Amino acid sequence: MIRRHSHDPERNAARYVSGELRRRDRARFEGHLLECEDCWREVWLGRAGRRLVDASREIAPPGLREDVSAAVGFVAPRSRPRLWPVLLALVGIAALSVSGVALVRAHREPAPIASALAAYHAGTFTATGPAARRAPDLSTGGLLLVSSARVDLAGVAADGFVYQDTSGQRVLLFLSNRSFPSARGAVSHPGGPNGWQAAADGLTLVCGDRPLPYLLIAGNPSLIGPAERLVTGSITST
């Protein structure tokens, strides 16, 4: 029940959304919502938050649920006309919850590997400039260059290249002067002393350091082998 001396938007909205109010108090509160911006906002966010958390409960690890709840609280709108940015934020949070397991796993990877995985999922790079090296030609393997850039993978400077085949499947290639750290669960791979291969987020990763450090990522593992042969056959250490 809403009274002037007990007006607590957050508490009242929580009771309303959870169904704790009796029928008469619920009707009074709904009438109050037409006049009170604060309560209206809390109810809107409460319902949105519950839907998102419930939707992610089965697929997201416990840590992500707290992140969703915190994000919902962080983006609380100040007024009704500003709901569209909140809606966009909540859509983004919903997408995050759907891919929550993959994202949390990525965060457990070494920072440069997590950054490379994020670039694959985004399908593009946050460029720091143009690529310093010419892109290796992978066209004989059915992969055409889509984009290239100089990137910073959490402190590892690299040239990043996005390739794509005719069906739209992507392969990302990173070339650097520094060896890449090993991904979680990596096993030895004949790509030099620091060569390894791993699976993460449903992707296949292959890394080597001959003739210079490289990292390949693909969703289709059958694309990795041919791409690696072409890469190592075409790149130089200069």
MDAnalysis code that builds the backbone (N, CA, C; Angstrom):
import MDAnalysis as mda
import numpy as np

u = mda.Universe.empty(714, n_residues=238, atom_resindex=np.repeat(np.arange(238), 3), trajectory=True)
u.add_TopologyAttr("name", ["N", "CA", "C"] * 238)
u.add_TopologyAttr("resid", np.arange(1, 239))
u.add_TopologyAttr("resname", ["MET", "ILE", "ARG", "ARG", "HIS", "SER", "HIS", "ASP", "PRO", "GLU", "ARG", "ASN", "ALA", "ALA", "ARG", "TYR", "VAL", "SER", "GLY", "GLU", "LEU", "ARG", "ARG", "ARG", "ASP", "ARG", "ALA", "ARG", "PHE", "GLU", "GLY", "HIS", "LEU", "LEU", "GLU", "CYS", "GLU", "ASP", "CYS", "TRP", "ARG", "GLU", "VAL", "TRP", "LEU", "GLY", "ARG", "ALA", "GLY", "ARG", "ARG", "LEU", "VAL", "ASP", "ALA", "SER", "ARG", "GLU", "ILE", "ALA", "PRO", "PRO", "GLY", "LEU", "ARG", "GLU", "ASP", "VAL", "SER", "ALA", "ALA", "VAL", "GLY", "PHE", "VAL", "ALA", "PRO", "ARG", "SER", "ARG", "PRO", "ARG", "LEU", "TRP", "PRO", "VAL", "LEU", "LEU", "ALA", "LEU", "VAL", "GLY", "ILE", "ALA", "ALA", "LEU", "SER", "VAL", "SER", "GLY", "VAL", "ALA", "LEU", "VAL", "ARG", "ALA", "HIS", "ARG", "GLU", "PRO", "ALA", "PRO", "ILE", "ALA", "SER", "ALA", "LEU", "ALA", "ALA", "TYR", "HIS", "ALA", "GLY", "THR", "PHE", "THR", "ALA", "THR", "GLY", "PRO", "ALA", "ALA", "ARG", "ARG", "ALA", "PRO", "ASP", "LEU", "SER", "THR", "GLY", "GLY", "LEU", "LEU", "LEU", "VAL", "SER", "SER", "ALA", "ARG", "VAL", "ASP", "LEU", "ALA", "GLY", "VAL", "ALA", "ALA", "ASP", "GLY", "PHE", "VAL", "TYR", "GLN", "ASP", "THR", "SER", "GLY", "GLN", "ARG", "VAL", "LEU", "LEU", "PHE", "LEU", "SER", "ASN", "ARG", "SER", "PHE", "PRO", "SER", "ALA", "ARG", "GLY", "ALA", "VAL", "SER", "HIS", "PRO", "GLY", "GLY", "PRO", "ASN", "GLY", "TRP", "GLN", "ALA", "ALA", "ALA", "ASP", "GLY", "LEU", "THR", "LEU", "VAL", "CYS", "GLY", "ASP", "ARG", "PRO", "LEU", "PRO", "TYR", "LEU", "LEU", "ILE", "ALA", "GLY", "ASN", "PRO", "SER", "LEU", "ILE", "GLY", "PRO", "ALA", "GLU", "ARG", "LEU", "VAL", "THR", "GLY", "SER", "ILE", "THR", "SER", "THR"])
u.atoms.positions = np.array([
    [0.849, -1.189, 0.000],
    [0.000, 0.000, 0.000],
    [0.886, 1.241, 0.000],
    [0.540, 2.261, -0.798],
    [1.380, 3.437, -0.951],
    [0.850, 4.583, -0.094],
    [1.620, 5.053, 0.831],
    [1.280, 6.219, 1.646],
    [2.422, 7.212, 1.545],
    [2.145, 8.471, 1.789],
    [3.161, 9.500, 1.689],
    [4.317, 9.239, 2.635],
    [4.002, 8.765, 3.866],
    [5.065, 8.604, 4.843],
    [5.863, 7.318, 4.640],
    [5.415, 6.447, 3.684],
    [6.135, 5.188, 3.460],
    [6.457, 5.009, 1.975],
    [6.689, 6.130, 1.289],
    [6.949, 6.038, -0.140],
    [8.385, 5.573, -0.380],
    [8.523, 4.329, -0.767],
    [9.822, 3.727, -1.035],
    [9.724, 3.037, -2.394],
    [10.059, 3.728, -3.494],
    [9.867, 3.169, -4.838],
    [10.492, 1.799, -5.029],
    [11.714, 1.619, -4.574],
    [12.391, 0.347, -4.796],
    [11.692, -0.791, -4.056],
    [11.348, -0.547, -2.787],
    [10.692, -1.592, -1.990],
    [9.289, -1.872, -2.524],
    [8.533, -0.816, -2.816],
    [7.168, -1.008, -3.311],
    [7.160, -1.729, -4.656],
    [8.091, -1.337, -5.535],
    [8.161, -1.983, -6.845],
    [8.531, -3.454, -6.703],
    [9.459, -3.751, -5.796],
    [9.875, -5.137, -5.594],
    [8.701, -5.987, -5.117],
    [7.893, -5.452, -4.202],
    [6.733, -6.191, -3.706],
    [5.703, -6.378, -4.818],
    [5.545, -5.359, -5.657],
    [4.577, -5.426, -6.751],
    [5.011, -6.467, -7.788],
    [6.278, -6.410, -8.201],
    [6.787, -7.321, -9.220],
    [6.787, -8.764, -8.720],
    [7.073, -8.962, -7.439],
    [7.132, -10.321, -6.890],
    [5.759, -10.871, -6.534],
    [4.710, -10.039, -6.634],
    [3.361, -10.509, -6.353],
    [2.995, -10.542, -4.888],
    [3.724, -9.805, -4.047],
    [3.464, -9.822, -2.606],
    [2.269, -8.958, -2.199],
    [1.896, -7.975, -3.035],
    [0.809, -7.066, -2.661],
    [-0.542, -7.763, -2.750],
    [-1.422, -7.427, -1.805],
    [-2.783, -7.924, -1.870],
    [-3.519, -7.225, -3.004],
    [-4.662, -7.785, -3.407],
    [-5.369, -7.277, -4.571],
    [-5.686, -5.789, -4.443],
    [-6.192, -5.365, -3.276],
    [-6.557, -3.955, -3.103],
    [-5.315, -3.075, -3.170],
    [-4.234, -3.482, -2.475],
    [-3.009, -2.689, -2.497],
    [-2.394, -2.665, -3.881],
    [-2.548, -3.765, -4.592],
    [-2.005, -3.825, -5.950],
    [-2.725, -2.827, -6.847],
    [-4.059, -2.762, -6.717],
    [-4.835, -1.822, -7.537],
    [-4.454, -0.384, -7.201],
    [-4.262, -0.086, -5.916],
    [-3.865, 1.259, -5.517],
    [-2.481, 1.607, -6.063],
    [-1.598, 0.634, -6.002],
    [-0.246, 0.894, -6.486],
    [-0.244, 1.129, -7.989],
    [-1.045, 0.381, -8.719],
    [-1.109, 0.578, -10.165],
    [-1.643, 1.965, -10.505],
    [-2.586, 2.468, -9.689],
    [-3.049, 3.840, -9.886],
    [-1.945, 4.834, -9.565],
    [-1.165, 4.522, -8.534],
    [-0.046, 5.374, -8.141],
    [1.021, 5.434, -9.234],
    [1.182, 4.345, -9.960],
    [2.202, 4.293, -11.008],
    [1.957, 5.327, -12.106],
    [0.691, 5.673, -12.315],
    [0.361, 6.644, -13.352],
    [0.869, 8.040, -13.015],
    [1.171, 8.271, -11.749],
    [1.585, 9.598, -11.314],
    [3.034, 9.646, -10.829],
    [3.605, 8.494, -10.504],
    [4.933, 8.481, -9.876],
    [5.984, 7.921, -10.826],
    [6.853, 8.796, -11.294],
    [7.911, 8.398, -12.212],
    [8.895, 7.419, -11.558],
    [9.219, 7.664, -10.289],
    [10.197, 6.831, -9.610],
    [9.720, 5.387, -9.486],
    [8.483, 5.201, -9.065],
    [7.946, 3.848, -8.913],
    [7.787, 3.161, -10.269],
    [7.350, 3.949, -11.252],
    [7.190, 3.388, -12.594],
    [8.519, 2.866, -13.113],
    [9.577, 3.621, -12.891],
    [10.909, 3.214, -13.352],
    [11.365, 1.939, -12.661],
    [11.141, 1.870, -11.340],
    [11.577, 0.693, -10.587],
    [10.818, -0.557, -11.021],
    [9.540, -0.420, -11.301],
    [8.753, -1.568, -11.758],
    [9.236, -2.036, -13.121],
    [9.474, -1.076, -14.012],
    [9.924, -1.430, -15.374],
    [11.249, -2.181, -15.328],
    [12.186, -1.658, -14.563],
    [13.493, -2.288, -14.461],
    [13.414, -3.621, -13.716],
    [12.550, -3.675, -12.698],
    [12.404, -4.920, -11.960],
    [11.906, -6.048, -12.842],
    [10.909, -5.757, -13.651],
    [10.383, -6.795, -14.548],
    [11.417, -7.189, -15.594],
    [12.084, -6.197, -16.164],
    [13.095, -6.489, -17.187],
    [14.225, -7.320, -16.600],
    [14.656, -6.936, -15.408],
    [15.740, -7.679, -14.776],
    [15.366, -9.106, -14.472],
    [14.162, -9.323, -13.951],
    [13.717, -10.689, -13.630],
    [13.659, -11.540, -14.893],
    [13.149, -10.966, -15.995],
    [13.071, -11.738, -17.234],
    [14.457, -12.156, -17.707],
    [15.401, -11.217, -17.667],
    [16.747, -11.516, -18.144],
    [17.447, -12.543, -17.272],
    [17.327, -12.383, -15.972],
    [17.986, -13.325, -15.076],
    [17.369, -14.710, -15.213],
    [16.034, -14.776, -15.286],
    [15.382, -16.073, -15.438],
    [15.781, -16.737, -16.750],
    [15.887, -15.939, -17.812],
    [16.245, -16.493, -19.119],
    [17.660, -17.029, -19.131],
    [18.535, -16.418, -18.353],
    [19.937, -16.833, -18.365],
    [20.258, -17.874, -17.309],
    [19.303, -18.185, -16.441],
    [19.599, -19.056, -15.299],
    [20.108, -20.422, -15.733],
    [19.517, -20.985, -16.806],
    [19.888, -22.337, -17.194],
    [21.192, -22.391, -17.961],
    [21.578, -21.278, -18.618],
    [22.745, -21.344, -19.491],
    [23.923, -20.561, -18.977],
    [23.720, -19.672, -18.033],
    [24.817, -18.834, -17.579],
    [25.350, -19.307, -16.247],
    [26.668, -19.240, -16.052],
    [27.252, -19.597, -14.765],
    [26.865, -18.597, -13.700],
    [26.964, -18.954, -12.421],
    [26.502, -18.076, -11.347],
    [27.080, -16.668, -11.410],
    [28.356, -16.524, -11.735],
    [28.963, -15.196, -11.754],
    [28.305, -14.259, -12.737],
    [27.828, -14.801, -13.865],
    [27.216, -13.946, -14.863],
    [25.873, -13.413, -14.390],
    [25.153, -14.192, -13.573],
    [23.855, -13.721, -13.090],
    [24.012, -12.444, -12.280],
    [25.070, -12.399, -11.429],
    [25.311, -11.181, -10.661],
    [25.665, -10.021, -11.579],
    [26.432, -10.322, -12.664],
    [26.804, -9.269, -13.601],
    [25.566, -8.685, -14.278],
    [24.612, -9.557, -14.645],
    [23.386, -9.074, -15.287],
    [22.602, -8.190, -14.335],
    [22.452, -8.644, -13.095],
    [21.712, -7.867, -12.109],
    [22.377, -6.520, -11.859],
    [23.695, -6.521, -11.763],
    [24.410, -5.269, -11.525],
    [24.261, -4.327, -12.709],
    [24.316, -4.887, -13.913],
    [24.192, -4.034, -15.093],
    [22.811, -3.423, -15.197],
    [21.781, -4.218, -14.865],
    [20.421, -3.675, -14.898],
    [20.296, -2.505, -13.939],
    [20.870, -2.629, -12.749],
    [20.822, -1.537, -11.793],
    [21.611, -0.339, -12.260],
    [22.714, -0.576, -12.960],
    [23.587, 0.521, -13.381],
    [22.934, 1.400, -14.433],
    [22.103, 0.780, -15.323],
    [21.562, 1.551, -16.435],
    [20.176, 2.104, -16.138],
    [19.792, 2.236, -14.889],
    [18.454, 2.726, -14.551],
    [18.194, 4.083, -15.174],
    [17.094, 4.242, -15.931],
    [16.798, 5.503, -16.589],
    [16.320, 6.549, -15.605],
    [16.522, 7.800, -15.941],
    [16.089, 8.901, -15.070],
    [14.667, 9.354, -15.392],
    [14.215, 9.117, -16.577],
    [12.872, 9.563, -16.930],
    [12.319, 8.693, -18.043],
    [11.012, 8.719, -18.204],
    [10.350, 7.861, -19.157],
    [10.811, 8.083, -20.596],
    [11.017, 9.317, -21.084],
    [11.436, 9.517, -22.467],
    [12.800, 8.924, -22.773],
    [13.585, 8.574, -21.743],
    [14.932, 8.064, -21.982],
    [14.993, 6.544, -21.934],
    [13.878, 5.880, -22.086],
    [13.871, 4.434, -21.966],
    [14.575, 3.746, -23.126],
    [14.678, 4.402, -24.287],
    [15.274, 3.692, -25.419],
    [16.723, 3.310, -25.193],
    [17.582, 4.149, -24.552],
    [18.937, 3.653, -24.313],
    [18.974, 2.502, -23.314],
    [18.026, 2.513, -22.361],
    [17.961, 1.410, -21.409],
    [17.572, 0.134, -22.129],
    [16.617, 0.225, -23.042],
    [16.190, -0.944, -23.790],
    [17.352, -1.518, -24.585],
    [18.131, -0.643, -25.225],
    [19.297, -1.110, -25.973],
    [20.296, -1.799, -25.056],
    [20.487, -1.229, -23.879],
    [21.428, -1.831, -22.930],
    [20.944, -3.200, -22.490],
    [19.647, -3.325, -22.228],
    [19.105, -4.603, -21.774],
    [19.153, -5.651, -22.875],
    [18.955, -5.220, -24.136],
    [19.096, -6.157, -25.250],
    [20.518, -6.688, -25.299],
    [21.477, -5.795, -25.067],
    [22.869, -6.223, -25.035],
    [23.136, -7.183, -23.908],
    [22.534, -6.937, -22.744],
    [22.713, -7.836, -21.607],
    [22.092, -9.187, -21.911],
    [20.937, -9.192, -22.576],
    [20.306, -10.462, -22.939],
    [21.210, -11.260, -23.867],
    [21.814, -10.570, -24.837],
    [22.739, -11.262, -25.737],
    [23.918, -11.817, -24.959],
    [24.370, -11.047, -23.975],
    [25.483, -11.508, -23.143],
    [25.110, -12.754, -22.389],
    [23.883, -12.816, -21.870],
    [23.491, -13.989, -21.094],
    [23.397, -15.216, -21.973],
    [22.953, -15.052, -23.226],
    [22.830, -16.187, -24.135],
    [24.190, -16.792, -24.420],
    [25.219, -15.935, -24.559],
    [26.565, -16.441, -24.829],
    [27.416, -16.394, -23.581],
    [26.756, -16.420, -22.424],
    [27.476, -16.217, -21.167],
    [28.557, -17.230, -20.894],
    [28.280, -18.493, -21.149],
    [29.275, -19.516, -20.843],
    [30.534, -19.276, -21.656],
    [30.370, -18.968, -22.945],
    [31.540, -18.733, -23.792],
    [32.309, -17.520, -23.336],
    [31.613, -16.441, -22.973],
    [32.301, -15.223, -22.576],
    [33.049, -15.398, -21.267],
    [32.431, -16.101, -20.321],
    [33.121, -16.313, -19.050],
    [34.358, -17.164, -19.259],
    [34.266, -18.155, -20.120],
    [35.442, -18.959, -20.417],
    [36.535, -18.099, -21.033],
    [36.146, -17.177, -21.933],
    [37.135, -16.314, -22.565],
    [37.860, -15.478, -21.530],
    [37.125, -14.996, -20.506],
    [37.752, -14.179, -19.478],
    [38.756, -14.977, -18.658],
    [38.637, -16.299, -18.648],
    [39.578, -17.120, -17.911],
    [40.842, -17.376, -18.708],
    [40.833, -17.064, -19.987],
    [42.009, -17.231, -20.819],
    [43.035, -16.128, -20.504],
    [44.311, -16.349, -20.886],
    [45.265, -15.244, -20.812],
    [44.718, -14.050, -21.584],
    [44.991, -12.858, -21.105],
    [44.370, -11.657, -21.667],
    [44.521, -11.540, -23.187],
    [45.701, -11.785, -23.776],
    [45.804, -11.674, -25.235],
    [44.912, -12.678, -25.969],
    [44.779, -13.889, -25.406],
    [43.925, -14.894, -26.046],
    [42.460, -14.499, -25.917],
    [42.063, -14.022, -24.742],
    [40.685, -13.556, -24.556],
    [40.371, -12.421, -25.520],
    [41.326, -11.524, -25.715],
    [41.123, -10.402, -26.636],
    [40.963, -10.903, -28.069],
    [41.762, -11.893, -28.458],
    [41.660, -12.455, -29.800],
    [40.323, -13.158, -30.005],
    [39.859, -13.891, -28.984],
    [38.557, -14.551, -29.072],
    [37.431, -13.538, -29.202],
    [37.542, -12.446, -28.449],
    [36.523, -11.395, -28.526],
    [36.487, -10.801, -29.925],
    [37.657, -10.636, -30.540],
    [37.708, -10.095, -31.898],
    [37.013, -11.035, -32.874],
    [37.204, -12.353, -32.672],
    [36.538, -13.302, -33.563],
    [35.020, -13.185, -33.425],
    [34.531, -13.155, -32.191],
    [33.083, -13.072, -31.979],
    [32.518, -11.771, -32.541],
    [33.290, -10.691, -32.446],
    [32.829, -9.404, -32.972],
    [32.920, -9.352, -34.485],
    [33.819, -10.135, -35.060],
    [33.985, -10.140, -36.504],
    [34.772, -8.964, -37.025],
    [35.394, -8.206, -36.113],
    [36.166, -7.046, -36.524],
    [37.176, -6.710, -35.443],
    [38.028, -5.717, -35.710],
    [39.059, -5.323, -34.769],
    [38.828, -3.905, -34.278],
    [39.387, -3.617, -33.104],
    [39.556, -2.236, -32.680],
    [40.968, -1.846, -33.095],
    [41.071, -1.133, -34.203],
    [42.363, -0.882, -34.826],
    [43.133, 0.220, -34.114],
    [44.443, 0.024, -34.054],
    [45.335, 1.086, -33.572],
    [46.056, 1.731, -34.753],
    [45.825, 1.217, -35.944],
    [46.439, 1.741, -37.149],
    [46.385, 0.706, -38.248],
    [46.974, 0.985, -39.407],
    [46.995, -0.001, -40.490],
    [47.983, -1.130, -40.175],
    [47.729, -2.287, -40.724],
    [48.626, -3.429, -40.522],
    [50.007, -3.105, -41.065],
    [51.018, -3.500, -40.320],
    [52.398, -3.234, -40.739],
    [52.858, -4.225, -41.800],
    [52.278, -5.413, -41.814],
    [52.662, -6.446, -42.768],
    [51.598, -6.619, -43.841],
    [52.051, -7.107, -44.971],
    [51.100, -7.447, -46.030],
    [50.357, -8.714, -45.633],
    [49.086, -8.765, -45.939],
    [48.281, -9.932, -45.587],
    [48.722, -11.148, -46.386],
    [48.956, -12.279, -45.737],
    [49.258, -13.505, -46.479],
    [48.106, -13.861, -47.416],
    [48.444, -14.360, -48.569],
    [47.435, -14.724, -49.565],
    [46.928, -16.135, -49.268],
    [45.685, -16.227, -48.851],
    [45.086, -17.528, -48.539],
    [44.027, -17.921, -49.564],
    [44.027, -17.260, -50.707],
    [42.966, -17.469, -51.689],
    [42.968, -18.883, -52.260],
    [44.147, -19.519, -52.347],
    [44.168, -20.891, -52.871],
    [43.519, -21.866, -51.896],
    [43.344, -21.431, -50.667],
    [42.630, -22.234, -49.682],
    [41.171, -21.830, -49.574],
    [40.716, -20.982, -50.507],
    [39.320, -20.550, -50.526],
    [39.000, -19.450, -49.541],
    [40.025, -18.788, -49.007],
    [39.822, -17.726, -48.024],
    [40.262, -16.388, -48.605],
    [39.344, -15.441, -48.609],
    [39.625, -14.114, -49.145],
    [39.710, -13.107, -48.010],
    [40.631, -12.169, -48.144],
    [40.826, -11.152, -47.115],
    [39.620, -10.222, -47.049],
    [39.127, -9.996, -45.828],
    [37.995, -9.099, -45.604],
    [38.458, -7.779, -45.008],
    [39.341, -7.852, -44.010],
    [39.837, -6.631, -43.382],
    [41.172, -6.907, -42.710],
    [41.910, -5.851, -42.438],
    [43.187, -5.970, -41.741],
    [43.422, -4.720, -40.924],
    [44.218, -4.828, -39.869],
    [44.495, -3.674, -39.010],
    [45.622, -4.012, -38.058],
    [46.226, -2.977, -37.529],
    [47.160, -3.135, -36.419],
    [46.333, -3.138, -35.154],
    [46.551, -4.123, -34.294],
    [45.716, -4.276, -33.104],
    [46.588, -4.450, -31.871],
    [45.965, -4.224, -30.726],
    [46.621, -4.444, -29.439],
    [45.846, -5.527, -28.710],
    [46.437, -6.705, -28.616],
    [45.796, -7.817, -27.917],
    [46.259, -7.820, -26.472],
    [45.683, -6.939, -25.685],
    [46.000, -6.862, -24.254],
    [47.508, -6.778, -24.021],
    [48.147, -5.883, -24.747],
    [49.571, -5.660, -24.559],
    [50.453, -6.326, -25.591],
    [49.903, -7.214, -26.409],
    [50.658, -7.837, -27.489],
    [50.285, -7.151, -28.796],
    [51.215, -6.376, -29.353],
    [50.964, -5.705, -30.620],
    [51.000, -6.727, -31.747],
    [50.020, -6.673, -32.630],
    [49.942, -7.659, -33.710],
    [49.236, -7.054, -34.913],
    [49.460, -7.683, -36.056],
    [48.672, -7.389, -37.242],
    [47.542, -8.398, -37.292],
    [46.328, -7.925, -37.435],
    [45.172, -8.803, -37.484],
    [44.565, -8.840, -38.872],
    [44.189, -10.033, -39.321],
    [43.606, -10.208, -40.650],
    [42.364, -11.082, -40.538],
    [41.287, -10.639, -41.164],
    [40.040, -11.412, -41.195],
    [39.865, -11.962, -42.600],
    [39.711, -13.288, -42.692],
    [39.455, -13.949, -43.966],
    [38.078, -14.605, -43.911],
    [37.526, -14.848, -45.085],
    [36.202, -15.466, -45.156],
    [36.103, -16.310, -46.414],
    [35.435, -17.471, -46.289],
    [35.233, -18.289, -47.489],
    [33.887, -17.967, -48.114],
    [33.538, -18.648, -49.187],
    [32.323, -18.314, -49.923],
    [31.049, -18.588, -49.131],
    [31.140, -19.439, -48.102],
    [29.959, -19.725, -47.279],
    [29.846, -18.776, -46.090],
    [30.804, -17.851, -45.956],
    [30.750, -16.881, -44.870],
    [31.492, -17.289, -43.619],
    [32.168, -18.441, -43.629],
    [32.925, -18.872, -42.458],
    [34.229, -18.095, -42.376],
    [34.567, -17.673, -41.150],
    [35.707, -16.785, -40.959],
    [36.917, -17.485, -40.380],
    [38.064, -16.938, -40.720],
    [39.332, -17.310, -40.105],
    [40.037, -16.025, -39.729],
    [40.489, -15.919, -38.486],
    [41.263, -14.762, -38.045],
    [42.721, -15.159, -37.901],
    [43.584, -14.283, -38.364],
    [45.024, -14.505, -38.267],
    [45.659, -13.310, -37.572],
    [46.509, -13.595, -36.595],
    [47.276, -12.562, -35.917],
    [48.758, -12.870, -36.089],
    [49.520, -11.869, -36.508],
    [50.966, -11.991, -36.648],
    [51.624, -10.985, -35.724],
    [52.645, -11.419, -35.008],
    [53.291, -10.549, -34.041],
    [54.787, -10.835, -33.991],
    [55.526, -9.949, -33.350],
    [56.937, -10.191, -33.082],
    [57.146, -10.865, -31.735],
    [56.059, -11.005, -30.969],
    [56.110, -11.636, -29.655],
    [55.322, -12.931, -29.683],
    [55.797, -13.934, -28.959],
    [55.060, -15.188, -28.860],
    [53.754, -14.974, -28.102],
    [52.710, -15.659, -28.525],
    [51.424, -15.584, -27.848],
    [51.408, -16.550, -26.660],
    [50.744, -16.190, -25.570],
    [50.624, -17.135, -24.450],
    [49.736, -18.304, -24.841],
    [49.878, -19.403, -24.139],
    [49.088, -20.596, -24.431],
    [47.668, -20.443, -23.900],
    [46.712, -20.894, -24.678],
    [45.325, -20.911, -24.233],
    [45.140, -22.001, -23.191],
    [44.064, -21.900, -22.415],
    [43.759, -22.923, -21.425],
    [43.513, -24.258, -22.124],
    [44.101, -25.310, -21.587],
    [43.900, -26.638, -22.148],
    [44.656, -26.881, -23.438],
    [45.616, -26.018, -23.781],
    [46.357, -26.170, -25.032],
    [47.234, -27.417, -24.994],
    [47.393, -28.020, -26.154],
    [48.297, -29.163, -26.302],
    [49.347, -28.807, -27.343],
    [50.434, -29.530, -27.319],
    [51.549, -29.241, -28.206],
    [51.145, -29.349, -29.676],
    [51.737, -28.461, -30.474],
    [51.442, -28.408, -31.907],
    [52.756, -28.137, -32.635],
    [53.015, -28.792, -33.765],
    [54.295, -28.643, -34.461],
    [54.429, -27.312, -35.190],
    [54.367, -26.238, -34.427],
    [54.524, -24.914, -35.023],
    [55.740, -24.202, -34.478],
    [56.686, -24.963, -33.962],
    [57.856, -24.361, -33.348],
    [57.885, -24.672, -31.871],
    [58.909, -24.169, -31.167],
    [59.040, -24.463, -29.733],
    [57.832, -24.058, -28.906],
    [57.145, -22.997, -29.315],
    [55.979, -22.525, -28.560],
    [54.654, -22.853, -29.256],
    [54.694, -23.828, -30.152],
    [53.473, -24.169, -30.877],
    [52.456, -24.894, -30.009],
    [51.181, -24.554, -30.174],
    [50.119, -25.226, -29.433],
    [48.808, -25.148, -30.205],
    [47.864, -25.967, -29.821],
    [46.509, -25.908, -30.371],
    [45.528, -26.105, -29.228],
    [44.356, -25.526, -29.390],
    [43.366, -25.585, -28.315],
    [41.975, -25.352, -28.890],
    [40.978, -25.667, -28.072],
    [39.582, -25.382, -28.395],
    [39.033, -24.480, -27.300],
    [38.330, -23.423, -27.681],
    [37.736, -22.493, -26.714],
    [36.549, -21.805, -27.350],
    [35.465, -21.677, -26.591],
    [34.262, -20.993, -27.066],
    [33.712, -21.604, -28.350],
    [33.930, -22.895, -28.569],
    [33.468, -23.514, -29.794],
    [34.347, -23.210, -30.990],
    [35.529, -22.631, -30.742],
    [36.457, -22.258, -31.800],
    [37.723, -23.105, -31.707],
    [38.427, -23.211, -32.809],
    [39.712, -23.897, -32.847],
    [40.814, -22.858, -32.968],
    [41.825, -22.989, -32.121],
    [42.951, -22.061, -32.129],
    [44.229, -22.846, -32.396],
    [45.082, -22.298, -33.251],
    [46.388, -22.877, -33.526],
    [47.411, -21.761, -33.462],
    [48.516, -22.036, -32.767],
    [49.538, -21.016, -32.569],
    [50.918, -21.607, -32.856],
    [51.780, -20.796, -33.416],
    [53.147, -21.208, -33.673],
    [54.058, -19.998, -33.651],
    [55.368, -20.227, -33.768],
    [56.296, -19.097, -33.779],
    [57.342, -19.228, -34.880],
    [56.998, -19.989, -35.934],
    [57.905, -20.163, -37.044],
    [57.175, -19.892, -38.344],
    [57.660, -18.978, -39.212],
    [58.885, -18.185, -39.062],
    [58.761, -16.979, -38.130],
    [57.540, -16.634, -37.708],
    [57.336, -15.637, -36.665],
    [56.031, -15.960, -35.970],
    [55.811, -15.446, -34.760],
    [54.618, -15.819, -34.000],
    [53.313, -15.548, -34.758],
    [52.446, -16.550, -34.795],
    [51.146, -16.413, -35.442],
    [50.090, -17.104, -34.596],
    [48.868, -16.636, -34.729],
    [47.713, -17.227, -34.049],
    [46.571, -17.273, -35.041],
    [46.014, -18.440, -35.255],
    [44.881, -18.640, -36.153],
    [43.664, -19.069, -35.342],
    [42.497, -18.521, -35.673],
    [41.252, -18.874, -34.997],
    [40.182, -19.108, -36.059],
    [39.448, -20.198, -35.918],
    [38.371, -20.493, -36.868],
    [37.247, -21.215, -36.167],
    [36.039, -21.013, -36.667],
    [34.898, -21.750, -36.152],
    [34.832, -23.140, -36.747],
    [35.297, -23.275, -37.984],
    [35.332, -24.569, -38.665],
    [36.757, -25.106, -38.614],
    [37.014, -26.165, -37.837],
    [38.385, -26.654, -37.677],
    [39.025, -27.115, -38.975],
    [38.218, -27.478, -39.972],
    [38.784, -27.950, -41.233],
    [39.467, -26.830, -42.013],
    [39.189, -25.584, -41.633],
    [39.826, -24.447, -42.322],
    [41.199, -24.137, -41.762],
    [41.468, -24.619, -40.547],
    [42.705, -24.249, -39.866],
    [43.946, -24.805, -40.560],
    [43.944, -26.106, -40.858],
    [45.120, -26.744, -41.440],
    [45.582, -26.098, -42.735],
    [44.672, -25.993, -43.743],
    [45.079, -25.356, -44.996],
    [45.525, -23.905, -44.797],
    [44.824, -23.191, -43.922],
    [45.204, -21.793, -43.680],
    [46.591, -21.715, -43.065],
    [46.883, -22.597, -42.108],
    [48.194, -22.561, -41.460],
    [49.317, -22.855, -42.445],
    [49.105, -23.828, -43.321],
    [50.139, -24.149, -44.307],
    [50.414, -22.972, -45.221],
    [49.355, -22.282, -45.626],
    [49.540, -21.128, -46.499],
    [50.213, -19.976, -45.751],
    [49.834, -19.792, -44.495],
    [50.421, -18.717, -43.710],
    [51.907, -18.938, -43.514],
    [52.263, -20.126, -43.029],
    [53.675, -20.385, -42.737],
    [54.517, -20.438, -44.002],
    [53.894, -20.705, -45.134],
    [54.621, -20.751, -46.398],
    [54.811, -19.386, -47.036],
    [54.045, -18.376, -46.544],
    [54.088, -17.078, -47.208],
    [54.679, -15.965, -46.341],
    [54.563, -16.078, -45.015],
    [55.055, -14.992, -44.176],
    [56.560, -15.078, -44.003],
    [57.160, -13.952, -43.717],
    [58.586, -13.882, -43.432],
    [58.772, -13.192, -42.108],
    [59.935, -13.287, -41.536],
    [60.201, -12.687, -40.249],
    [60.464, -11.193, -40.322],
    [60.455, -10.627, -41.517],
    [60.717, -9.194, -41.652],
    [59.423, -8.449, -41.790],
])
